[in-house]
Amino acid sequence: MRKPSVADRILLLLSIKEEGKYIGMDHIYGKVARDTKAFEKIDLTKSELESEVKLLIANGLVEESAGKYAITDKGETELDNRLKEISEGLNLSYVTVWKARKYYPEVARALLPFLTDRPVSVIKVFSGKEDPIHQLEPLFVRYKRYKPKPQFISISNEQELLAYVDDHCVDFIPYVSKFNSNYPDYLILDLDAGERLKQGERGFLMVKAVAEAIVDLMEEARINYLLKFSGSRGFQIWAALDNSNKVISEKPDAYSFYRQVAVEVRNYVEKKLEEDRSWIEEYGLGEVKWPVTSSIVAKKEERSDQILIDWSSMKPNGDVRAPYSMHYKTAMISLPIFPSELRQFKRETASVENVMAAPIKEFPPPAPSDPSALFRILGIT
């Protein structure tokens, strides 16, 4: 492995610009000099940068037009090869955007069904002001425009999706409800280990065990669902309930009712985990503190040894990271998986490189299912 060169930094900067966009020398110098200073503590001169650009042009990796510069197809290929040799030292936000620009065209068809017909929030990433090499600055964007009145972002096709990626959007977070709907489309159960559990592999194993118990419940109740890795250290279950069911439709606040269902799922799963403790040995967990789970979103310090079954997206304008979206903090994919893959699943499976190395598995959004059996099991009327 090697440290990045000035040429590497130039190619990376140009690669994250939208196709056909040419960048002036002053812009290139400002960004590359800043990153060189941050990592190598070296003051790069403009003449040194200009010499590197000329060499890249001579090698066919960069092209010039009217005093501005863009990366060539050959340059893109060369950059792909170069980045495999660099372990650290590149601008973190640039690498994240570069990965997003490679990834999203390959996964657009699988991702779009989770974005269409509903508002979508996006997260843009920019260079960290304190440390552009190791930090990035996220910008959470909820609206397409604010005047004359706020207009939600909507994404209905690949062209719109990739236009946002060109604008440095790397994370896509759809609302749980469609436009003009008062009902969530999914019961979303977001599983996350408490702070002490996160410090080792134990927390990830316990999250898997809880996810498996919830999946077993959904299978028993014949609920259509989707299981996915969060993109960080957790898992989510997206269960699709038929909102025309009388128990749901007669409730004055569907979101409040869905939160109640989530709490009852937690209560049921906790009881099952305590009754049959074979999972403790199967996951190699040794001694376990009880209760294992919590549905109390607040008071984070009190659940540091528990797995949170988070229901907080169950609210008007509630949103959640889409399946196949990239997590902006980790640059890993929020990847749908089959339940049979859960126990063996490793976080590195969800790296952009590993996801793109094989044909994309397309998981469609789960269809609404009759929740009667689920409500009966949970004692909900």
Contacts in CASP RR format, 6 or more apart in sequence:
PFRMAT RR
TARGET T0000
AUTHOR 0000-0000-0000
METHOD contacts of the structure
MODEL  1
MRKPSVADRILLLLSIKEEGKYIGMDHIYGKVARDTKAFEKIDLTKSELE
SEVKLLIANGLVEESAGKYAITDKGETELDNRLKEISEGLNLSYVTVWKA
RKYYPEVARALLPFLTDRPVSVIKVFSGKEDPIHQLEPLFVRYKRYKPKP
QFISISNEQELLAYVDDHCVDFIPYVSKFNSNYPDYLILDLDAGERLKQG
ERGFLMVKAVAEAIVDLMEEARINYLLKFSGSRGFQIWAALDNSNKVISE
KPDAYSFYRQVAVEVRNYVEKKLEEDRSWIEEYGLGEVKWPVTSSIVAKK
EERSDQILIDWSSMKPNGDVRAPYSMHYKTAMISLPIFPSELRQFKRETA
SVENVMAAPIKEFPPPAPSDPSALFRILGIT
1 85 0 8 1.000
1 86 0 8 1.000
1 87 0 8 1.000
2 85 0 8 1.000
2 86 0 8 1.000
2 87 0 8 1.000
3 39 0 8 1.000
3 40 0 8 1.000
3 86 0 8 1.000
3 88 0 8 1.000
3 89 0 8 1.000
4 12 0 8 1.000
4 39 0 8 1.000
4 86 0 8 1.000
4 89 0 8 1.000
4 90 0 8 1.000
6 32 0 8 1.000
6 36 0 8 1.000
6 44 0 8 1.000
6 48 0 8 1.000
6 49 0 8 1.000
6 52 0 8 1.000
7 52 0 8 1.000
7 55 0 8 1.000
7 56 0 8 1.000
8 79 0 8 1.000
8 82 0 8 1.000
8 83 0 8 1.000
8 86 0 8 1.000
8 90 0 8 1.000
9 31 0 8 1.000
9 32 0 8 1.000
9 35 0 8 1.000
9 36 0 8 1.000
9 90 0 8 1.000
9 91 0 8 1.000
10 28 0 8 1.000
10 32 0 8 1.000
10 49 0 8 1.000
10 52 0 8 1.000
10 53 0 8 1.000
10 56 0 8 1.000
10 62 0 8 1.000
11 56 0 8 1.000
11 61 0 8 1.000
11 62 0 8 1.000
11 71 0 8 1.000
11 75 0 8 1.000
11 78 0 8 1.000
11 79 0 8 1.000
11 82 0 8 1.000
12 79 0 8 1.000
12 83 0 8 1.000
12 90 0 8 1.000
12 91 0 8 1.000
12 94 0 8 1.000
12 95 0 8 1.000
12 98 0 8 1.000
13 23 0 8 1.000
13 28 0 8 1.000
13 31 0 8 1.000
13 32 0 8 1.000
13 91 0 8 1.000
13 94 0 8 1.000
14 23 0 8 1.000
14 28 0 8 1.000
14 62 0 8 1.000
14 69 0 8 1.000
14 70 0 8 1.000
14 71 0 8 1.000
15 71 0 8 1.000
15 75 0 8 1.000
15 76 0 8 1.000
15 79 0 8 1.000
15 98 0 8 1.000
15 101 0 8 1.000
16 94 0 8 1.000
16 97 0 8 1.000
16 98 0 8 1.000
16 101 0 8 1.000
16 168 0 8 1.000
17 23 0 8 1.000
17 70 0 8 1.000
17 71 0 8 1.000
18 166 0 8 1.000
19 166 0 8 1.000
20 70 0 8 1.000
21 70 0 8 1.000
22 64 0 8 1.000
22 65 0 8 1.000
22 66 0 8 1.000
22 67 0 8 1.000
22 68 0 8 1.000
22 69 0 8 1.000
22 70 0 8 1.000
23 68 0 8 1.000
23 69 0 8 1.000
23 70 0 8 1.000
24 67 0 8 1.000
24 68 0 8 1.000
24 69 0 8 1.000
25 46 0 8 1.000
25 49 0 8 1.000
25 50 0 8 1.000
25 53 0 8 1.000
25 67 0 8 1.000
25 68 0 8 1.000
25 69 0 8 1.000
28 49 0 8 1.000
28 53 0 8 1.000
28 69 0 8 1.000
29 44 0 8 1.000
29 46 0 8 1.000
29 49 0 8 1.000
31 91 0 8 1.000
31 127 0 8 1.000
32 44 0 8 1.000
32 49 0 8 1.000
33 43 0 8 1.000
33 44 0 8 1.000
33 46 0 8 1.000
33 49 0 8 1.000
34 127 0 8 1.000
34 132 0 8 1.000
35 89 0 8 1.000
35 90 0 8 1.000
35 91 0 8 1.000
35 132 0 8 1.000
35 133 0 8 1.000
36 42 0 8 1.000
36 44 0 8 1.000
37 43 0 8 1.000
37 44 0 8 1.000
38 131 0 8 1.000
38 132 0 8 1.000
38 133 0 8 1.000
39 89 0 8 1.000
39 133 0 8 1.000
53 62 0 8 1.000
53 69 0 8 1.000
56 62 0 8 1.000
56 75 0 8 1.000
57 63 0 8 1.000
57 64 0 8 1.000
57 69 0 8 1.000
60 72 0 8 1.000
60 74 0 8 1.000
60 75 0 8 1.000
61 71 0 8 1.000
61 72 0 8 1.000
61 74 0 8 1.000
61 75 0 8 1.000
61 78 0 8 1.000
62 69 0 8 1.000
62 70 0 8 1.000
62 71 0 8 1.000
62 72 0 8 1.000
62 75 0 8 1.000
63 69 0 8 1.000
63 70 0 8 1.000
63 71 0 8 1.000
63 72 0 8 1.000
71 79 0 8 1.000
83 90 0 8 1.000
83 95 0 8 1.000
83 98 0 8 1.000
88 133 0 8 1.000
89 133 0 8 1.000
90 133 0 8 1.000
91 127 0 8 1.000
91 132 0 8 1.000
91 133 0 8 1.000
92 127 0 8 1.000
92 128 0 8 1.000
92 132 0 8 1.000
92 133 0 8 1.000
92 134 0 8 1.000
92 135 0 8 1.000
92 136 0 8 1.000
93 125 0 8 1.000
93 126 0 8 1.000
93 127 0 8 1.000
93 128 0 8 1.000
93 132 0 8 1.000
93 136 0 8 1.000
93 137 0 8 1.000
93 168 0 8 1.000
94 127 0 8 1.000
95 331 0 8 1.000
96 125 0 8 1.000
96 136 0 8 1.000
96 170 0 8 1.000
96 326 0 8 1.000
96 328 0 8 1.000
96 331 0 8 1.000
97 125 0 8 1.000
97 165 0 8 1.000
97 168 0 8 1.000
97 170 0 8 1.000
99 170 0 8 1.000
99 326 0 8 1.000
99 331 0 8 1.000
99 352 0 8 1.000
100 165 0 8 1.000
100 169 0 8 1.000
100 170 0 8 1.000
100 326 0 8 1.000
101 165 0 8 1.000
101 166 0 8 1.000
102 352 0 8 1.000
102 356 0 8 1.000
103 326 0 8 1.000
103 333 0 8 1.000
103 352 0 8 1.000
103 355 0 8 1.000
103 356 0 8 1.000
104 111 0 8 1.000
104 161 0 8 1.000
104 162 0 8 1.000
104 165 0 8 1.000
104 326 0 8 1.000
105 158 0 8 1.000
105 162 0 8 1.000
106 356 0 8 1.000
106 360 0 8 1.000
107 324 0 8 1.000
107 355 0 8 1.000
107 360 0 8 1.000
108 158 0 8 1.000
108 161 0 8 1.000
108 162 0 8 1.000
109 158 0 8 1.000
109 360 0 8 1.000
109 362 0 8 1.000
110 323 0 8 1.000
110 324 0 8 1.000
110 360 0 8 1.000
110 361 0 8 1.000
110 362 0 8 1.000
110 363 0 8 1.000
111 161 0 8 1.000
111 172 0 8 1.000
111 322 0 8 1.000
111 323 0 8 1.000
111 324 0 8 1.000
111 325 0 8 1.000
112 155 0 8 1.000
112 156 0 8 1.000
112 157 0 8 1.000
112 158 0 8 1.000
112 161 0 8 1.000
113 364 0 8 1.000
113 365 0 8 1.000
114 174 0 8 1.000
114 322 0 8 1.000
114 323 0 8 1.000
114 324 0 8 1.000
114 365 0 8 1.000
115 155 0 8 1.000
115 156 0 8 1.000
115 161 0 8 1.000
115 172 0 8 1.000
115 174 0 8 1.000
115 322 0 8 1.000
116 154 0 8 1.000
116 155 0 8 1.000
116 156 0 8 1.000
117 156 0 8 1.000
117 178 0 8 1.000
117 179 0 8 1.000
118 154 0 8 1.000
118 174 0 8 1.000
118 175 0 8 1.000
118 177 0 8 1.000
118 178 0 8 1.000
118 179 0 8 1.000
118 185 0 8 1.000
119 142 0 8 1.000
119 152 0 8 1.000
119 153 0 8 1.000
119 154 0 8 1.000
119 174 0 8 1.000
119 175 0 8 1.000
119 179 0 8 1.000
119 317 0 8 1.000
119 319 0 8 1.000
120 152 0 8 1.000
120 153 0 8 1.000
120 154 0 8 1.000
120 155 0 8 1.000
120 172 0 8 1.000
120 173 0 8 1.000
120 174 0 8 1.000
120 175 0 8 1.000
120 319 0 8 1.000
120 322 0 8 1.000
121 140 0 8 1.000
121 141 0 8 1.000
121 142 0 8 1.000
121 153 0 8 1.000
121 172 0 8 1.000
121 173 0 8 1.000
121 174 0 8 1.000
121 175 0 8 1.000
121 319 0 8 1.000
122 140 0 8 1.000
122 141 0 8 1.000
122 153 0 8 1.000
122 164 0 8 1.000
122 169 0 8 1.000
122 171 0 8 1.000
122 172 0 8 1.000
122 173 0 8 1.000
123 138 0 8 1.000
123 139 0 8 1.000
123 140 0 8 1.000
123 141 0 8 1.000
123 169 0 8 1.000
123 170 0 8 1.000
123 171 0 8 1.000
123 173 0 8 1.000
123 328 0 8 1.000
124 138 0 8 1.000
124 139 0 8 1.000
124 141 0 8 1.000
124 167 0 8 1.000
124 168 0 8 1.000
124 169 0 8 1.000
124 170 0 8 1.000
125 136 0 8 1.000
125 137 0 8 1.000
125 138 0 8 1.000
125 139 0 8 1.000
125 168 0 8 1.000
125 170 0 8 1.000
125 328 0 8 1.000
126 136 0 8 1.000
126 137 0 8 1.000
126 138 0 8 1.000
126 139 0 8 1.000
126 168 0 8 1.000
127 136 0 8 1.000
127 137 0 8 1.000
128 135 0 8 1.000
128 136 0 8 1.000
128 137 0 8 1.000
129 137 0 8 1.000
136 328 0 8 1.000
138 328 0 8 1.000
138 329 0 8 1.000
141 153 0 8 1.000
141 169 0 8 1.000
142 150 0 8 1.000
142 152 0 8 1.000
142 153 0 8 1.000
143 150 0 8 1.000
143 151 0 8 1.000
143 152 0 8 1.000
143 153 0 8 1.000
144 151 0 8 1.000
144 152 0 8 1.000
144 153 0 8 1.000
144 154 0 8 1.000
145 151 0 8 1.000
152 179 0 8 1.000
153 164 0 8 1.000
154 160 0 8 1.000
154 179 0 8 1.000
155 161 0 8 1.000
155 164 0 8 1.000
155 172 0 8 1.000
161 172 0 8 1.000
164 172 0 8 1.000
170 326 0 8 1.000
170 328 0 8 1.000
170 331 0 8 1.000
171 321 0 8 1.000
171 325 0 8 1.000
171 326 0 8 1.000
171 327 0 8 1.000
171 328 0 8 1.000
172 321 0 8 1.000
172 322 0 8 1.000
172 325 0 8 1.000
173 319 0 8 1.000
173 320 0 8 1.000
173 321 0 8 1.000
173 322 0 8 1.000
173 325 0 8 1.000
174 319 0 8 1.000
174 320 0 8 1.000
174 322 0 8 1.000
175 317 0 8 1.000
175 318 0 8 1.000
175 319 0 8 1.000
176 184 0 8 1.000
176 185 0 8 1.000
176 186 0 8 1.000
176 188 0 8 1.000
176 313 0 8 1.000
176 314 0 8 1.000
176 318 0 8 1.000
176 319 0 8 1.000
176 320 0 8 1.000
177 183 0 8 1.000
177 184 0 8 1.000
177 185 0 8 1.000
177 316 0 8 1.000
177 318 0 8 1.000
178 185 0 8 1.000
182 254 0 8 1.000
182 316 0 8 1.000
183 243 0 8 1.000
183 248 0 8 1.000
183 254 0 8 1.000
184 254 0 8 1.000
184 255 0 8 1.000
184 258 0 8 1.000
184 314 0 8 1.000
185 240 0 8 1.000
185 365 0 8 1.000
185 368 0 8 1.000
186 238 0 8 1.000
186 239 0 8 1.000
186 240 0 8 1.000
186 241 0 8 1.000
186 366 0 8 1.000
187 238 0 8 1.000
187 239 0 8 1.000
187 240 0 8 1.000
187 241 0 8 1.000
187 258 0 8 1.000
187 261 0 8 1.000
187 262 0 8 1.000
187 265 0 8 1.000
187 314 0 8 1.000
188 236 0 8 1.000
188 237 0 8 1.000
188 238 0 8 1.000
188 239 0 8 1.000
188 311 0 8 1.000
188 313 0 8 1.000
188 314 0 8 1.000
188 320 0 8 1.000
189 214 0 8 1.000
189 236 0 8 1.000
189 237 0 8 1.000
189 239 0 8 1.000
189 262 0 8 1.000
189 265 0 8 1.000
189 309 0 8 1.000
189 310 0 8 1.000
189 311 0 8 1.000
190 230 0 8 1.000
190 234 0 8 1.000
190 236 0 8 1.000
190 308 0 8 1.000
190 309 0 8 1.000
190 310 0 8 1.000
190 311 0 8 1.000
190 312 0 8 1.000
190 313 0 8 1.000
190 320 0 8 1.000
191 207 0 8 1.000
191 210 0 8 1.000
191 211 0 8 1.000
191 214 0 8 1.000
191 230 0 8 1.000
191 234 0 8 1.000
191 235 0 8 1.000
191 236 0 8 1.000
191 237 0 8 1.000
191 307 0 8 1.000
191 308 0 8 1.000
191 309 0 8 1.000
191 310 0 8 1.000
192 207 0 8 1.000
192 230 0 8 1.000
192 233 0 8 1.000
192 234 0 8 1.000
192 307 0 8 1.000
192 308 0 8 1.000
192 310 0 8 1.000
193 203 0 8 1.000
193 204 0 8 1.000
193 206 0 8 1.000
193 207 0 8 1.000
193 233 0 8 1.000
193 234 0 8 1.000
193 307 0 8 1.000
193 308 0 8 1.000
194 203 0 8 1.000
194 300 0 8 1.000
194 303 0 8 1.000
194 304 0 8 1.000
194 305 0 8 1.000
194 306 0 8 1.000
194 307 0 8 1.000
194 308 0 8 1.000
195 300 0 8 1.000
195 301 0 8 1.000
195 304 0 8 1.000
196 304 0 8 1.000
196 305 0 8 1.000
197 203 0 8 1.000
197 206 0 8 1.000
197 304 0 8 1.000
197 305 0 8 1.000
197 306 0 8 1.000
197 307 0 8 1.000
198 233 0 8 1.000
202 285 0 8 1.000
203 233 0 8 1.000
203 307 0 8 1.000
204 233 0 8 1.000
204 234 0 8 1.000
204 347 0 8 1.000
205 283 0 8 1.000
205 284 0 8 1.000
205 285 0 8 1.000
206 283 0 8 1.000
206 285 0 8 1.000
206 288 0 8 1.000
206 292 0 8 1.000
206 307 0 8 1.000
207 233 0 8 1.000
207 234 0 8 1.000
207 235 0 8 1.000
207 307 0 8 1.000
208 235 0 8 1.000
208 283 0 8 1.000
208 342 0 8 1.000
208 343 0 8 1.000
208 345 0 8 1.000
209 273 0 8 1.000
209 279 0 8 1.000
209 283 0 8 1.000
209 285 0 8 1.000
209 292 0 8 1.000
210 269 0 8 1.000
210 273 0 8 1.000
210 292 0 8 1.000
210 293 0 8 1.000
210 307 0 8 1.000
210 309 0 8 1.000
211 227 0 8 1.000
211 235 0 8 1.000
211 237 0 8 1.000
211 342 0 8 1.000
212 279 0 8 1.000
212 339 0 8 1.000
212 342 0 8 1.000
212 343 0 8 1.000
213 269 0 8 1.000
213 272 0 8 1.000
213 273 0 8 1.000
213 279 0 8 1.000
214 237 0 8 1.000
214 265 0 8 1.000
214 269 0 8 1.000
214 309 0 8 1.000
215 225 0 8 1.000
215 227 0 8 1.000
215 237 0 8 1.000
215 339 0 8 1.000
215 342 0 8 1.000
216 272 0 8 1.000
217 265 0 8 1.000
217 268 0 8 1.000
217 269 0 8 1.000
217 272 0 8 1.000
217 374 0 8 1.000
217 377 0 8 1.000
218 225 0 8 1.000
218 237 0 8 1.000
218 239 0 8 1.000
218 374 0 8 1.000
219 339 0 8 1.000
220 373 0 8 1.000
220 377 0 8 1.000
221 371 0 8 1.000
221 373 0 8 1.000
221 374 0 8 1.000
221 377 0 8 1.000
222 369 0 8 1.000
222 370 0 8 1.000
222 373 0 8 1.000
223 239 0 8 1.000
223 240 0 8 1.000
223 241 0 8 1.000
223 369 0 8 1.000
223 371 0 8 1.000
223 373 0 8 1.000
223 374 0 8 1.000
224 239 0 8 1.000
224 240 0 8 1.000
224 366 0 8 1.000
224 367 0 8 1.000
224 368 0 8 1.000
224 369 0 8 1.000
225 237 0 8 1.000
225 238 0 8 1.000
225 239 0 8 1.000
225 240 0 8 1.000
225 366 0 8 1.000
226 237 0 8 1.000
226 238 0 8 1.000
226 323 0 8 1.000
226 336 0 8 1.000
226 363 0 8 1.000
226 365 0 8 1.000
226 366 0 8 1.000
227 235 0 8 1.000
227 236 0 8 1.000
227 237 0 8 1.000
227 238 0 8 1.000
227 336 0 8 1.000
227 337 0 8 1.000
227 338 0 8 1.000
227 339 0 8 1.000
227 342 0 8 1.000
228 235 0 8 1.000
228 236 0 8 1.000
228 238 0 8 1.000
228 323 0 8 1.000
228 334 0 8 1.000
228 335 0 8 1.000
228 336 0 8 1.000
228 337 0 8 1.000
228 363 0 8 1.000
229 235 0 8 1.000
229 332 0 8 1.000
229 333 0 8 1.000
229 334 0 8 1.000
229 335 0 8 1.000
229 336 0 8 1.000
229 337 0 8 1.000
229 345 0 8 1.000
229 347 0 8 1.000
229 349 0 8 1.000
229 350 0 8 1.000
230 236 0 8 1.000
230 321 0 8 1.000
230 327 0 8 1.000
230 334 0 8 1.000
231 321 0 8 1.000
231 327 0 8 1.000
231 330 0 8 1.000
231 332 0 8 1.000
231 333 0 8 1.000
231 334 0 8 1.000
231 335 0 8 1.000
231 347 0 8 1.000
231 350 0 8 1.000
232 327 0 8 1.000
232 329 0 8 1.000
232 330 0 8 1.000
232 332 0 8 1.000
233 347 0 8 1.000
235 342 0 8 1.000
236 320 0 8 1.000
236 334 0 8 1.000
238 323 0 8 1.000
238 365 0 8 1.000
238 366 0 8 1.000
239 366 0 8 1.000
239 369 0 8 1.000
240 365 0 8 1.000
240 366 0 8 1.000
240 367 0 8 1.000
240 368 0 8 1.000
240 369 0 8 1.000
241 248 0 8 1.000
241 258 0 8 1.000
241 261 0 8 1.000
241 368 0 8 1.000
241 369 0 8 1.000
241 371 0 8 1.000
241 374 0 8 1.000
242 248 0 8 1.000
242 368 0 8 1.000
242 369 0 8 1.000
242 370 0 8 1.000
242 371 0 8 1.000
243 249 0 8 1.000
243 254 0 8 1.000
243 368 0 8 1.000
245 370 0 8 1.000
245 371 0 8 1.000
245 372 0 8 1.000
247 371 0 8 1.000
247 372 0 8 1.000
247 375 0 8 1.000
247 380 0 8 1.000
247 381 0 8 1.000
248 254 0 8 1.000
248 257 0 8 1.000
248 371 0 8 1.000
251 257 0 8 1.000
255 314 0 8 1.000
255 315 0 8 1.000
255 316 0 8 1.000
258 311 0 8 1.000
258 314 0 8 1.000
259 311 0 8 1.000
259 314 0 8 1.000
259 315 0 8 1.000
260 380 0 8 1.000
261 374 0 8 1.000
261 375 0 8 1.000
261 378 0 8 1.000
261 380 0 8 1.000
262 295 0 8 1.000
262 309 0 8 1.000
262 311 0 8 1.000
262 314 0 8 1.000
263 295 0 8 1.000
263 311 0 8 1.000
264 378 0 8 1.000
264 379 0 8 1.000
264 380 0 8 1.000
265 309 0 8 1.000
265 378 0 8 1.000
266 293 0 8 1.000
266 294 0 8 1.000
266 295 0 8 1.000
266 309 0 8 1.000
267 295 0 8 1.000
267 378 0 8 1.000
268 377 0 8 1.000
268 378 0 8 1.000
269 293 0 8 1.000
269 309 0 8 1.000
270 291 0 8 1.000
270 292 0 8 1.000
270 293 0 8 1.000
273 279 0 8 1.000
273 292 0 8 1.000
273 293 0 8 1.000
274 290 0 8 1.000
274 291 0 8 1.000
274 292 0 8 1.000
277 288 0 8 1.000
280 286 0 8 1.000
280 288 0 8 1.000
283 343 0 8 1.000
289 305 0 8 1.000
289 306 0 8 1.000
291 306 0 8 1.000
292 306 0 8 1.000
292 307 0 8 1.000
293 306 0 8 1.000
293 307 0 8 1.000
293 308 0 8 1.000
293 309 0 8 1.000
294 303 0 8 1.000
294 306 0 8 1.000
294 307 0 8 1.000
294 308 0 8 1.000
294 309 0 8 1.000
295 308 0 8 1.000
295 309 0 8 1.000
295 310 0 8 1.000
295 311 0 8 1.000
296 302 0 8 1.000
296 303 0 8 1.000
296 308 0 8 1.000
297 308 0 8 1.000
297 310 0 8 1.000
297 311 0 8 1.000
297 312 0 8 1.000
313 319 0 8 1.000
313 320 0 8 1.000
321 327 0 8 1.000
321 334 0 8 1.000
322 334 0 8 1.000
323 334 0 8 1.000
323 335 0 8 1.000
323 336 0 8 1.000
323 363 0 8 1.000
324 333 0 8 1.000
324 334 0 8 1.000
324 335 0 8 1.000
324 336 0 8 1.000
324 360 0 8 1.000
325 333 0 8 1.000
325 334 0 8 1.000
326 332 0 8 1.000
326 333 0 8 1.000
326 334 0 8 1.000
326 352 0 8 1.000
327 333 0 8 1.000
327 334 0 8 1.000
331 351 0 8 1.000
331 352 0 8 1.000
332 347 0 8 1.000
332 350 0 8 1.000
332 351 0 8 1.000
332 352 0 8 1.000
333 350 0 8 1.000
333 351 0 8 1.000
333 352 0 8 1.000
333 355 0 8 1.000
334 350 0 8 1.000
335 349 0 8 1.000
335 350 0 8 1.000
335 355 0 8 1.000
336 361 0 8 1.000
336 363 0 8 1.000
337 345 0 8 1.000
348 354 0 8 1.000
349 355 0 8 1.000
374 380 0 8 1.000
375 381 0 8 1.000
END
